[in-house]
């Protein structure tokens, strides 16, 4: 009976360790630097393609409805930190790409550009366009690729992207850790 009890104790310890470890890796940050200087993020869209513009708007709404400390508000071309653009390159397989301009002394970004490829994204469903926009906004806010079940998961199928097209709990915890706790104890 002692051997069986030890096996169950060992199994319980493994399950508890897994349960503790998984949330610890559920959100990832970019190493060294990387977040917005404020929780109110002004954005400006220069997207010309109407279906991509709609996807951008849905992605912004998804983050604003996520009940995080981040608020995305429209800005102007001169006072924004987050800019959205589109381009059309059939030879590029990317649907969206985020570029950061860091202020490495303050560990913040001075500007973030998100580019959406109309050639690979415009014909996709509205939910997938929302996923790509919300996912790229997550990168703009400082989240690195995340695990399965999060908005920041990168290798998902179109079915996955239609399901997880708004910030999930792991994404929200990552934002809270970054902006509220300032990565203390995260």
C-alpha positions in Angstrom: 0.0 0.0 0.0 2.9 2.4 0.7 4.2 2.0 -2.8 0.8 2.9 -4.3 0.5 5.9 -2.0 4.0 7.0 -3.0 3.0 6.8 -6.7 -0.1 8.8 -6.1 1.9 11.4 -4.1 4.5 11.6 -6.9 1.7 12.0 -9.5 0.0 14.8 -7.4 3.3 16.6 -7.0 3.9 16.4 -10.8 0.4 17.8 -11.5 0.9 20.6 -9.0 4.3 21.5 -10.5 2.8 21.5 -14.0 -0.1 23.7 -12.8 2.2 26.2 -11.3 4.7 26.2 -14.2 2.2 26.6 -17.0 0.9 30.0 -15.9 4.4 31.2 -15.4 5.2 30.7 -19.1 1.7 31.6 -20.3 2.8 35.1 -21.2 6.1 36.1 -22.7 7.8 39.5 -23.0 10.4 40.7 -25.4 13.7 40.5 -23.7 15.5 43.6 -22.5 13.0 46.3 -23.3 9.5 46.7 -24.6 6.3 48.3 -23.7 4.4 51.5 -24.3 5.3 54.5 -22.2 1.7 54.9 -21.1 -1.4 52.8 -20.6 -3.3 55.1 -23.0 -2.0 54.3 -26.4 -2.8 56.7 -29.3 -3.0 55.1 -32.7 -3.3 56.4 -36.2 -4.3 54.3 -39.2 -3.1 54.8 -42.7 -4.8 51.6 -44.0 -6.3 52.0 -47.4 -7.9 48.6 -48.0 -11.4 48.7 -46.5 -11.5 45.1 -45.3 -8.1 45.5 -43.6 -9.3 48.8 -42.0 -12.3 46.9 -40.7 -10.1 44.2 -39.3 -7.9 46.9 -37.6 -11.0 48.5 -36.0 -12.1 45.1 -34.7 -8.7 44.4 -33.3 -8.6 47.7 -31.5 -12.1 47.1 -30.1 -11.1 43.6 -29.0 -8.3 45.1 -26.9 -10.5 47.9 -25.5 -13.2 45.3 -24.5 -10.7 43.0 -22.8 -10.8 44.9 -19.5 -7.0 45.5 -19.2 -5.3 48.6 -18.1 -4.6 49.5 -21.7 -6.9 51.9 -23.6 -6.4 52.4 -27.4 -7.6 55.8 -28.6 -7.4 57.4 -32.0 -4.7 60.0 -32.4 -3.3 62.1 -35.1 -0.4 61.6 -37.4 1.8 63.8 -35.1 0.8 62.6 -31.6 0.4 58.9 -32.0 2.8 56.1 -31.0 1.1 53.2 -32.8 0.7 53.4 -36.6 -1.2 50.9 -38.8 -0.4 50.5 -42.6 -1.2 48.2 -45.4 0.7 47.0 -48.4 0.1 44.5 -51.2 2.9 42.0 -51.8 1.8 38.5 -53.1 5.4 37.2 -52.7 5.3 38.0 -49.0 3.5 35.3 -47.0 3.2 37.4 -43.8 -0.3 38.6 -42.9 0.9 41.2 -40.4 4.2 42.4 -39.1 5.1 44.7 -36.2 8.2 47.0 -36.0 9.3 48.6 -32.8 11.5 51.7 -32.3 12.9 51.4 -28.8 14.0 53.9 -26.2 16.5 51.5 -24.6 17.2 53.8 -21.6 13.5 54.0 -20.6 12.7 50.4 -21.6 9.8 51.7 -23.7 9.0 52.2 -27.4 8.9 55.6 -29.1 7.0 54.3 -32.1 5.4 51.1 -33.3 4.4 50.4 -36.9 2.1 47.5 -37.8 1.9 46.5 -41.4 -0.9 44.3 -42.9 -0.4 42.5 -46.2 -3.6 42.9 -48.3 -2.4 40.1 -50.6 -2.6 37.5 -47.9 -5.1 38.9 -45.5 -7.8 40.9 -47.4 -9.7 37.8 -48.6 -9.7 36.2 -45.2 -12.8 36.2 -43.0 -13.5 39.2 -40.7 -12.7 37.1 -37.6 -9.2 36.2 -39.0 -8.5 39.8 -39.9 -9.5 40.7 -36.3 -7.2 38.0 -35.0 -4.2 39.3 -37.0 -4.9 42.9 -35.9 -5.4 42.1 -32.3 -2.3 39.7 -32.3 -0.1 42.4 -33.8 -1.4 45.0 -31.3 -0.4 42.5 -28.6 3.1 42.6 -30.0 3.0 46.4 -30.1 2.0 46.4 -26.4 5.1 44.2 -25.6 3.8 40.6 -25.7 6.0 38.1 -27.4 4.6 34.9 -29.0 2.5 32.9 -26.5 1.2 29.4 -25.8 -1.7 27.6 -27.4 -4.9 29.1 -26.1 -3.7 32.6 -26.2 -4.2 35.4 -28.8 -0.4 35.6 -29.0 -0.1 32.0 -30.3 1.4 32.2 -33.8 1.1 28.8 -35.4 -2.7 28.4 -35.3 -4.9 27.3 -38.1 -7.5 29.7 -39.5 -10.0 27.8 -37.3 -7.9 28.6 -34.2 -7.6 32.3 -35.3 -11.4 32.5 -35.6 -11.8 31.2 -32.1 -9.0 33.1 -30.3 -9.4 36.5 -32.1 -9.5 38.6 -28.9 -7.2 38.8 -25.8 -7.4 35.6 -23.7 -6.7 35.4 -20.0 -3.0 34.7 -20.5 -2.7 37.8 -22.7 -4.5 39.9 -20.1 -2.3 38.6 -17.3 0.8 39.5 -19.4 -0.4 43.1 -19.9 -1.2 43.4 -16.1 2.2 42.0 -15.2 3.9 44.4 -17.6 2.0 47.6 -17.0 0.7 47.3 -13.4 3.3 45.2 -11.7 6.1 46.4 -14.0 7.3 42.8 -14.3 7.9 42.6 -10.5 7.4 39.0 -9.5 6.3 38.0 -13.0 
